[in-house]
Amino acid sequence: MKSRRALLGLAWLGATLFLGASPQEEVDLKDLSRKCGSDIPWIKDSGPRGDEDRAGLFQEALAKAKEGNRPVLWYVYRVQRTPFWKPEHLDRYMMTGPFADEEIAELVRRKFVPLRIMAVPEVGKPYEIVAGKFAFLEPGLAFFNGNGDLLHKMDRLRSLSPDFLLNTLRLVLEKNPALNGPSEPARKAEERLAKEPSNVEARIALALEQIKDADYAKAKETLGKALGAAQGEVLGRVHYVMAVLHRRQFEFDDALRALDQASKLLTQADSKGDALAERGLVLVKTGKLAEAAKAYESVLEIHPKAPRAAEAAYFLGACDYLTANDTKAVEVWKRLAESHPESPWAWKGASSARKVSDCYLGDGALARGFEDPVCPPAAALAELRSGSEWPRSRAEAPDAGRRAAEFLLRRQRSDGSWSDSRYTFGQGPIILSNVWVAITSLCCSALLEWRSIDPARVDKALEKGAEYLKAAGDKARGKFETCYADSYRLLYLSRRAAVFPNEKEKLAGEMNEIVGKLAALQEQNGFWGHEYPNPFATATAIQGLVLAKGAGATVSDESVKRGIDAIKGSVGPNGWYPYSTEGASEKKDAAGRTVNCELAIHLAEKGSTEALARAVDTFLEVLPKWERVRKTGYHADGQLGGFFFFYSFHPATQAARLLGPDQRAKILPQFL
């Protein structure tokens, strides 16, 4: 097979000649990426600072919906006075993610009146969209009929697949049949077929329009009638459209079988190219990225003029990106931008290909981990939801863990890091290196725990992760978050020593080096600090040191003792630990810090579990307040925010596992 570079050169030569563009033409990826979602005809305001009459825009959308007998889709990109700090990034992820997906955009254009305005009291309050600090968190969607009756709403949308939103739109339409008439293109296709009832091509065309309308039952009926009347190339096209229908209904095995039938019959280049593009998409949805890439490569090499060639190029880049071939992904997306600058797929690719100021790749949904093109199981998509969460039963926990591990494997970058976190946005390169080292260490720890799902693949990911940790571990030494970069590396290496005892001596040497550097960060008063000295960062550092010592590293008892004394000396009269080195704190704010500090004390002093159990109980008591900020950022509720939730949840679960059998049996299911 030709090399990827040669393949792309030949493919894009054909494509660019066809389009009359030069592959050397420079394009502004940032400008191109800003076009994502612009092919949806939004009724919109000018942004959160605009002074438009948003109530008037809402009424305009309702009037248009009543006239066309359609539902309104209100995309709530911002809630006025939001508790979220930087919600504009989530808006970018929605626009470069689901709203840049052509199938979603097509369905929105056909069947909805799209509205994109900030939620203000005069519009959102009657629907409890503006109804208290955490009542509704962006990004969210609300659907209405032309009378202004609320049909459905959902918020707190996070890491989702395009299939989830596409299926949500379908379910809203199905549950409101009075607003779900055929689109204008579908009506025209019906009229054509009525005039030419024996024309199989007309029947295929109608089925395609019905699929685009998300009217799958009618499409199936239409295709069933076409199957008996078609043969040769036309029959091949029937099987191709049937594959699209199966894929849209998450019947992926049936889709592949239909494509196998189509491939035996199709002879026209465009049809063969589109069938290959559809095969690639089915394989992407099922997580078979290497196989999908081969299908997309064939489209670009053999059928570069196929109607779905731009889509194939975008997904080829996505396959590269999700298998940690970042350089190849960027090359594909840049070529796509140069040769198909008017394609929404080029805009979507540009959002992940562009380099942004804080020194990482892309500000789009795919690059930042908000969008995952691999489809969830059909059970996750079976009903309308109020958000993007899929509640699972306790018995399904192993499957949830496996899927989470698979997600992590798709998110590792070519340098071995997990670096999609934007963290606090402000400090940029000063802070990100240590953040990424810490996160990479945690991801390696998680994959090590779930190694059994695919030992060879996980071991390869861990090897790359270890290379990154060595290369980047000291890039920002002494800057913000250094203690976390060191502490979580020790966490991973100590756990690895337990799984691979034959590596214990080598790992002890690596840990000793980190232990020395972490000890050097300790203040004279015994504290460590991520940005400033405090008990919770100190607790994390001590946990790392104690775990390293247990795995064979040499750790100074004096350093650990000074840290423990500092933690104990900071506790308030009510038993809660402060945000700095001293001062009072509310139970709500201190619950996470307290369980973290008590875990460190317990590990270092091997004391009783009474204080630890109290800390875990307090954490669980406060958990509902933590839950409401879990999908926010920064200080959404005083001293609570989204990343505080995850930071505290980890030591809380570790503490719970150290309790007695009866306590564990009672407590661990609550964490699960």
C-alpha positions in Angstrom: 0.0 0.0 0.0 1.1 3.5 -0.7 2.4 5.6 2.2 -0.1 7.9 3.9 1.6 11.0 2.6 1.7 9.7 -1.0 -1.9 8.5 -0.7 -3.0 11.9 0.5 -1.1 13.7 -2.2 -2.7 11.6 -5.0 -6.2 11.8 -3.4 -6.1 15.5 -2.8 -4.7 16.2 -6.3 -7.8 14.6 -7.7 -10.2 16.3 -5.3 -8.7 19.8 -5.7 -8.6 19.6 -9.4 -12.3 18.7 -9.3 -13.0 21.6 -7.0 -10.8 24.1 -8.8 -8.8 25.0 -5.7 -5.1 24.9 -5.1 -3.9 22.5 -2.3 -1.1 25.1 -1.6 -3.7 27.8 -0.9 -3.3 29.1 2.7 -6.4 29.1 4.8 -7.0 30.7 8.2 -8.0 27.7 10.4 -9.3 30.0 13.1 -11.6 31.8 10.8 -12.7 28.6 9.2 -13.4 27.0 12.6 -15.6 30.0 13.6 -18.0 29.0 10.8 -19.0 25.8 12.6 -22.7 25.7 13.1 -23.3 28.7 10.7 -25.1 26.6 8.2 -28.0 26.3 10.7 -30.3 29.4 10.2 -30.4 30.5 13.8 -32.6 33.2 15.1 -30.0 34.6 17.4 -28.8 37.4 19.6 -25.3 39.0 19.1 -23.8 37.4 22.3 -24.2 37.6 26.0 -23.3 41.3 26.0 -25.8 42.2 23.3 -28.9 44.3 24.3 -31.3 42.7 21.9 -35.0 42.2 22.8 -34.6 38.5 23.5 -38.2 38.1 24.4 -39.0 39.5 21.0 -36.6 37.0 19.3 -38.3 34.2 21.3 -41.7 35.4 20.0 -40.3 35.6 16.5 -39.3 31.9 16.7 -42.7 30.9 18.1 -44.5 32.7 15.3 -42.3 31.0 12.7 -42.9 27.6 14.4 -46.7 28.1 14.4 -46.6 29.1 10.7 -44.5 26.1 9.7 -46.1 23.7 12.2 -42.6 22.9 13.6 -41.1 22.8 17.1 -38.7 25.5 18.3 -35.2 24.2 19.2 -33.8 26.8 21.7 -30.1 26.3 22.2 -29.3 27.9 25.5 -25.7 28.7 25.1 -25.7 31.0 28.2 -27.8 31.6 31.3 -27.7 35.1 32.5 -25.7 35.4 35.7 -24.4 31.9 35.2 -22.4 30.3 38.0 -20.1 28.9 35.3 -16.8 30.6 34.8 -15.9 30.6 31.1 -19.2 29.1 29.6 -18.1 30.4 26.2 -15.8 27.4 25.8 -18.8 25.0 26.2 -20.6 27.0 23.6 -17.6 26.5 21.3 -17.7 22.8 21.9 -21.4 22.6 21.0 -20.9 24.6 17.8 -17.8 22.7 16.7 -19.3 19.4 17.9 -22.9 18.3 17.4 -24.0 21.5 15.6 -21.2 21.0 13.1 -22.3 17.5 12.3 -24.0 17.5 8.9 -26.8 15.0 9.8 -27.7 17.0 12.9 -27.6 20.3 11.0 -29.7 18.9 8.2 -32.4 17.7 10.6 -32.5 21.0 12.5 -32.9 22.9 9.2 -35.7 20.6 8.0 -37.8 20.1 11.1 -37.1 22.8 13.7 -37.0 26.5 14.1 -33.5 27.0 15.6 -33.2 29.7 18.2 -29.8 30.7 19.8 -30.2 33.3 22.6 -29.0 33.8 26.1 -31.6 32.8 28.7 -32.8 35.9 30.5 -35.6 36.0 33.1 -38.3 37.3 30.8 -37.9 34.3 28.5 -36.4 31.6 30.7 -38.2 32.1 34.1 -41.6 30.7 33.1 -39.9 27.5 32.1 -37.5 27.2 35.1 -34.5 27.8 32.9 -33.7 31.0 34.8 -34.8 29.9 38.2 -32.0 29.9 40.7 -28.3 29.4 40.7 -28.1 25.8 39.6 -31.5 25.2 38.2 -30.3 25.0 34.6 -26.7 24.9 33.5 -25.5 25.6 30.0 -25.2 24.3 27.4 -28.8 23.1 27.2 -31.8 22.7 24.9 -35.4 23.5 25.2 -38.2 22.6 22.7 -41.5 24.4 22.3 -44.6 24.4 20.1 -45.8 27.5 18.4 -48.0 28.4 21.4 -44.9 28.5 23.7 -45.7 25.3 25.5 -42.6 23.5 26.7 -42.2 20.1 25.0 -38.9 19.0 26.5 -35.7 20.5 28.1 -32.3 19.2 28.9 -29.1 20.9 30.3 -25.7 20.1 31.7 -24.7 18.6 28.4 -21.1 17.2 28.6 -19.0 14.7 26.7 -21.5 13.4 24.2 -21.6 11.6 20.9 -23.4 13.2 17.9 -25.7 10.2 17.9 -27.0 11.2 21.3 -28.2 14.6 20.1 -29.4 13.4 16.7 -31.5 10.8 18.4 -32.8 13.4 20.9 -34.1 15.4 18.0 -35.8 12.4 16.6 -37.4 11.5 19.9 -38.8 15.0 20.4 -40.3 14.8 16.9 -41.8 11.4 17.5 -43.4 12.4 20.8 -45.0 15.4 19.0 -46.5 13.9 15.8 -48.6 17.0 15.1 -45.3 18.9 14.6 -43.6 16.1 12.7 -44.8 16.4 9.1 -42.5 15.7 6.2 -40.0 18.4 5.3 -40.2 20.3 2.0 -37.6 18.1 0.3 -39.5 15.0 1.5 -42.8 16.4 0.2 -41.2 17.0 -3.2 -39.8 13.5 -3.3 -43.3 12.1 -2.4 -44.8 14.2 -5.3 -42.3 12.9 -7.7 -42.9 9.3 -6.7 -46.7 9.8 -7.0 -46.2 10.9 -10.6 -43.7 8.0 -11.3 -44.8 5.1 -9.0 -42.7 2.6 -10.9 -39.5 4.7 -10.8 -37.2 2.9 -8.4 -34.7 5.8 -8.4 -37.6 8.1 -7.2 -38.3 5.6 -4.5 -34.7 5.6 -3.4 -34.6 9.4 -3.4 -37.7 9.5 -1.2 -36.2 7.0 1.3 -33.1 9.2 1.6 -35.2 12.2 2.3 -37.2 10.3 4.9 -34.0 9.2 6.6 -32.8 12.8 6.7 -36.2 13.7 8.2 -35.5 11.0 10.9 -38.7 9.3 9.8 -37.2 5.8 9.9 -40.4 3.8 9.8 -41.5 5.4 6.6 -38.0 5.0 5.1 -38.0 1.3 5.9 -41.4 0.9 4.2 -40.2 2.8 1.2 -37.0 0.8 0.9 -38.9 -2.5 1.3 -40.9 -1.7 -1.8 -37.7 -0.7 -3.7 -35.9 -4.0 -2.9 -38.3 -6.1 -4.9 -38.2 -3.8 -8.0 -34.5 -3.0 -8.2 -31.6 -4.9 -9.7 -27.9 -4.3 -10.6 -26.5 -0.9 -9.8 -29.9 0.4 -8.6 -30.3 -2.5 -6.2 -26.8 -1.8 -4.9 -27.9 1.8 -4.1 -31.0 0.4 -2.3 -28.7 -1.6 -0.1 -26.5 1.4 0.5 -29.5 3.5 1.6 -30.6 0.6 3.8 -27.2 0.6 5.4 -27.6 4.3 6.2 -31.0 3.6 7.8 -29.6 0.7 9.9 -26.7 2.9 11.1 -29.1 5.7 12.0 -31.1 3.2 14.1 -27.8 1.8 15.7 -28.2 -1.5 13.9 -24.5 -1.6 13.0 -24.1 -5.3 12.1 -27.1 -5.0 9.8 -25.6 -1.9 8.3 -22.3 -3.7 7.5 -24.2 -6.6 5.9 -26.2 -4.2 3.7 -22.9 -2.6 2.7 -21.5 -6.0 1.8 -24.5 -6.5 -0.5 -24.1 -3.0 -2.0 -20.4 -3.5 -2.7 -21.2 -6.5 -4.9 -23.5 -4.5 -7.1 -22.3 -0.9 -7.2 -20.2 0.1 -10.3 -20.4 3.9 -10.4 -17.4 5.7 -8.8 -19.5 8.1 -6.8 -21.8 5.4 -5.4 -18.8 3.2 -4.5 -17.1 6.1 -2.8 -20.2 7.0 -0.8 -20.6 3.3 0.2 -17.0 3.2 1.5 -17.6 6.4 3.4 -20.7 4.9 5.0 -18.7 1.8 5.9 -16.1 4.0 7.5 -18.8 5.8 9.6 -20.3 2.6 10.8 -16.8 1.4 11.9 -16.2 4.7 13.7 -19.5 4.4 15.5 -18.4 0.9 16.8 -14.9 2.0 17.8 -13.1 0.1 15.0 -11.0 3.1 14.1 -8.1 1.4 12.3 -10.6 -0.4 10.0 -12.5 2.8 9.5 -9.3 4.7 8.5 -8.7 2.1 5.8 -12.1 2.6 4.3 -11.7 6.4 4.3 -8.2 6.1 2.8 -9.8 4.2 -0.1 -12.4 6.9 -0.6 -9.7 9.5 -0.9 -7.3 7.4 -3.0 -9.8 5.8 -5.4 -13.0 8.0 -5.3 -11.9 11.6 -4.4 -14.8 13.1 -6.3 -17.5 11.1 -4.4 -20.1 13.4 -2.7 -19.0 12.2 0.7 -15.3 12.7 0.1 -15.0 15.8 2.4 -16.8 13.8 5.2 -14.4 10.9 4.6 -11.4 13.3 5.0 -12.8 14.7 8.3 -13.3 11.3 9.8 -10.0 10.0 8.5 -8.4 12.9 10.5 -10.6 11.9 13.5 -9.5 8.3 13.3 -5.9 9.4 13.3 -6.5 11.8 16.2 -8.3 9.1 18.3 -5.4 6.7 17.7 -2.8 9.2 18.8 -1.6 10.1 15.3 -1.9 13.9 15.9 0.5 15.0 13.1 -1.3 12.9 10.5 -4.7 14.2 11.8 -3.6 17.8 11.4 -2.2 17.1 7.9 -5.5 15.6 6.8 -7.6 18.4 8.3 -5.4 21.1 6.8 -5.6 19.5 3.4 -9.4 19.3 3.8 -9.5 23.0 4.7 -7.5 24.0 1.7 -9.5 22.0 -0.8 -13.0 22.1 0.6 -13.1 25.5 2.5 -16.9 25.7 2.0 -17.6 22.3 3.5 -18.9 22.2 7.1 -16.6 19.1 7.5 -13.6 21.4 6.8 -14.8 23.9 9.4 -15.2 21.1 11.9 -11.7 19.7 11.1 -10.2 23.2 11.3 -11.5 23.6 14.9 -9.3 20.7 16.0 -6.3 21.3 13.7 -5.6 24.9 14.7 -3.0 25.6 17.3 -4.3 27.9 20.1 -2.5 30.3 22.3 -2.1 28.2 25.3 0.1 25.8 23.4 -2.2 22.9 22.7 -4.0 21.5 19.7 -7.5 22.7 18.8 -10.3 24.4 20.6 -13.0 22.2 19.0 -15.2 19.6 20.6 -13.2 16.6 19.4 -9.8 18.0 20.4 -11.0 19.0 23.9 -12.7 15.7 24.6 -16.3 17.1 24.6 -17.3 15.0 21.5 -16.8 11.3 21.1 -17.8 10.0 17.7 -18.0 6.4 19.0 -21.7 5.6 19.6 -23.1 4.7 23.0 -25.1 1.5 23.2 -28.6 1.7 21.9 -29.9 1.4 25.5 -28.4 4.7 26.3 -30.3 6.3 23.5 -33.7 4.7 24.0 -35.5 7.6 25.7 -35.4 11.3 26.1 -33.2 12.5 28.9 -32.9 15.7 30.9 -29.1 15.7 30.3 -26.3 13.7 28.8 -26.0 11.3 31.6 -26.9 7.6 31.3 -27.8 6.2 34.7 -26.5 2.6 35.1 -27.3 -0.1 37.6 -24.8 -1.5 40.1 -24.6 -4.7 38.0 -23.5 -2.6 35.0 -20.6 -1.0 36.7 -18.0 -3.3 35.0 -19.4 -2.3 31.6 -19.3 1.4 32.6 -15.7 1.0 33.7 -14.7 -0.7 30.5 -16.3 2.0 28.4 -14.5 4.7 30.5 -11.2 2.9 29.9 -11.8 2.7 26.2 -12.6 6.4 26.2 -9.3 7.1 27.9 -7.4 5.0 25.4 -8.9 7.1 22.6 -8.0 10.3 24.3 -4.2 9.7 24.7 -2.1 12.1 22.6 0.8 11.1 20.4 3.3 12.4 23.0 1.8 10.0 25.5 -0.1 12.6 27.5 -3.7 13.2 28.3 -3.8 16.9 27.7 -7.3 17.9 26.8 -7.7 19.9 30.0 -7.8 23.6 29.7 -7.8 24.0 33.5 -8.1 27.7 34.6 -7.6 29.2 31.2 -5.6 32.1 32.4 -2.1 31.0 33.3 -1.6 29.1 30.0 1.8 27.5 29.6 2.9 28.3 33.1 0.3 26.0 34.6 -0.6 23.5 32.0 2.5 21.4 31.9 2.1 20.3 35.6 -1.6 19.9 35.2 -1.1 17.5 32.2 1.5 15.5 34.1 -0.8 15.1 37.0 -3.8 14.1 34.8 -1.6 11.7 32.7 -0.5 10.1 36.0 -4.1 9.6 37.1 -5.1 8.3 33.6 -2.2 5.8 33.8 -3.4 4.7 37.2 -6.9 4.2 36.0 -5.8 2.2 33.0 -3.5 0.1 35.1 -6.5 -0.8 37.3 -8.5 -1.8 34.2 -5.6 -3.4 32.3 -7.5 -6.7 31.9 -9.8 -5.2 29.2 -7.0 -5.3 26.7 -3.6 -5.9 28.3 -1.5 -5.4 25.1 -3.2 -2.1 24.2 -3.2 -0.8 27.8 0.5 -1.7 28.2 1.3 0.2 25.1 -0.6 3.3 26.4 1.2 3.0 29.7 4.6 2.8 28.1 3.8 6.0 26.1 2.4 7.7 29.2 5.6 6.8 31.1 7.7 8.4 28.4 5.7 11.6 28.6 5.9 11.7 32.4 9.7 11.5 32.2 9.9 14.1 29.4 7.5 16.6 30.9 7.7 16.0 34.6 10.1 18.9 35.3 9.1 21.3 32.5 7.4 23.6 34.9 9.2 22.7 38.2 8.4 25.1 40.9 5.4 26.6 39.1 1.7 26.1 39.9 0.6 22.5 40.5 4.1 21.0 40.8 3.2 19.2 44.0 0.3 17.5 42.2 2.5 16.5 39.2 4.9 14.8 41.6 2.3 13.3 44.0 0.2 11.7 41.3 3.3 10.3 39.6 4.2 8.6 42.8 0.6 7.3 43.0 0.9 5.7 39.6 4.5 4.3 40.1 3.6 2.8 43.5 0.5 1.1 42.0 2.6 -0.1 39.1 5.1 -1.6 41.5 2.3 -3.7 43.1 1.1 -5.0 39.7 4.6 -5.6 38.3 6.8 -6.7 41.2 9.7 -7.6 38.8 9.9 -3.8 38.1 10.0 -2.8 41.7 13.7 -2.0 41.9 13.6 0.1 38.8 10.4 1.9 39.9 11.9 2.6 43.3 14.7 4.4 41.6 12.3 6.5 39.7 10.2 7.2 42.8 13.3 8.2 44.8 14.1 10.9 42.3 10.6 12.3 42.5 10.5 12.0 46.3 13.6 14.2 46.5 12.1 16.8 44.2 8.7 16.8 46.0 10.4 17.1 49.4 12.3 20.1 48.2 8.9 21.9 47.6 7.9 21.6 51.2 7.8 24.8 53.1 9.6 25.3 56.4 6.3 25.2 58.3 5.6 21.7 56.9 3.1 22.7 54.2 3.1 22.0 50.5 1.1 24.3 48.2 -0.2 24.1 44.7 -0.4 27.9 44.4 -0.1 28.7 48.1 0.5 26.6 51.2 -2.5 24.7 52.4 -3.5 21.4 54.2 -5.2 19.7 51.2 -2.2 20.0 48.8 -0.1 18.9 51.8 -2.4 15.9 52.3 -2.0 14.9 48.6 1.8 15.1 48.8 1.9 13.0 51.9 -0.3 10.3 50.4 2.1 10.1 47.4 5.1 9.9 49.7 3.6 7.2 51.9 2.5 5.1 48.9 6.0 5.5 47.4 7.6 4.3 50.7 5.3 1.3 50.8 6.4 0.5 47.2 10.1 0.6 48.1 11.1 4.2 47.8 13.2 6.0 50.4 11.1 8.6 52.1 12.1 10.9 55.0 10.0 10.2 58.1 10.9 13.7 59.3 9.4 15.3 56.1 6.2 13.3 56.5 5.9 14.2 60.2 6.3 17.9 59.5 3.6 17.7 56.9 1.2 15.8 59.3 1.9 18.3 62.1 1.1 21.2 59.7 -2.2 19.5 58.7 -3.2 18.9 62.3 -2.3 22.4 63.3 -4.5 23.9 60.7 -7.8 22.2 61.7 -10.5 24.5 62.9 -12.4 24.3 66.2 -15.3 22.6 64.4 -13.0 19.9 63.0 -13.0 21.2 59.5 -9.9 22.0 57.5 -9.5 25.5 56.0 -8.9 26.6 52.4 -5.6 28.2 53.5 -3.3 27.4 56.5 -5.8 28.6 59.1 -9.3 30.0 59.6 -12.9 28.8 59.8 -14.7 26.9 57.1 -18.2 25.7 56.5 -18.9 22.0 56.5 -20.1 22.2 52.8 -16.8 23.7 51.7 -14.5 21.7 54.0 -15.9 18.2 53.5 -13.6 17.3 50.6 -10.6 18.8 52.2 -11.4 17.0 55.5 -11.5 13.5 54.0 -8.3 14.2 52.1 -6.5 15.4 55.2 -7.8 12.5 57.4 -6.7 10.0 54.7 -3.2 11.4 54.8 -3.1 11.3 58.6 -4.4 7.7 58.6 -1.9 6.5 56.0 1.1 8.2 57.7 0.3 7.3 61.3 -1.6 4.0 60.8 -4.1 5.1 63.4 -7.7 4.2 64.1 -10.4 4.5 61.4 -12.8 6.5 63.6 -11.7 9.9 62.3 -11.5 8.5 58.8 -15.1 7.1 59.0 -16.4 10.5 60.3 -14.7 12.3 57.4 -16.3 9.8 54.9 -19.7 10.2 56.5 -19.4 14.0 56.3 -18.4 13.8 52.7 -21.4 11.7 51.8 -23.7 14.0 53.8 -22.5 17.0 51.8 -22.4 15.1 48.5 -25.7 16.4 47.1 -24.3 20.0 47.3 -21.2 18.8 45.5 -23.3 17.0 42.9 -25.0 20.2 41.8 -21.6 21.9 41.0 -20.1 18.8 39.4 -20.6 20.1 35.9 -19.5 23.6 36.7 -16.1 25.1 36.8 -13.9 27.1 39.3 -15.7 28.5 42.4 -19.3 28.0 41.3 -20.6 27.8 44.9 -18.3 29.6 47.3 -15.4 27.2 47.7 -17.0 24.4 45.6 -16.6 23.8 41.9 -16.5 21.1 39.4 -12.8 20.2 39.7 -13.1 20.3 43.5 -15.7 17.5 43.2 -13.4 15.2 41.3 -10.3 16.1 43.4 -12.2 15.2 46.6 -14.0 12.2 45.3 -10.8 10.3 44.7 -9.5 10.4 48.3 -13.0 9.9 49.7 -13.2 6.6 47.8 -9.7 5.6 48.9 -10.6 6.4 52.5 -13.8 4.3 52.3 -11.9 1.3 51.1 -9.8 1.4 54.3 -12.7 1.1 56.6 -13.9 -2.1 58.2 -15.9 -4.7 56.3 -19.3 -3.7 57.7 -18.6 0.0 57.0 -17.4 -0.7 53.5 -20.5 -2.8 52.7 -22.7 0.2 53.7 -20.6 3.0 52.2 -19.1 1.8 49.0 -22.4 1.4 47.1 -23.1 5.1 47.7 -19.9 6.0 45.9 -20.6 3.5 43.1 
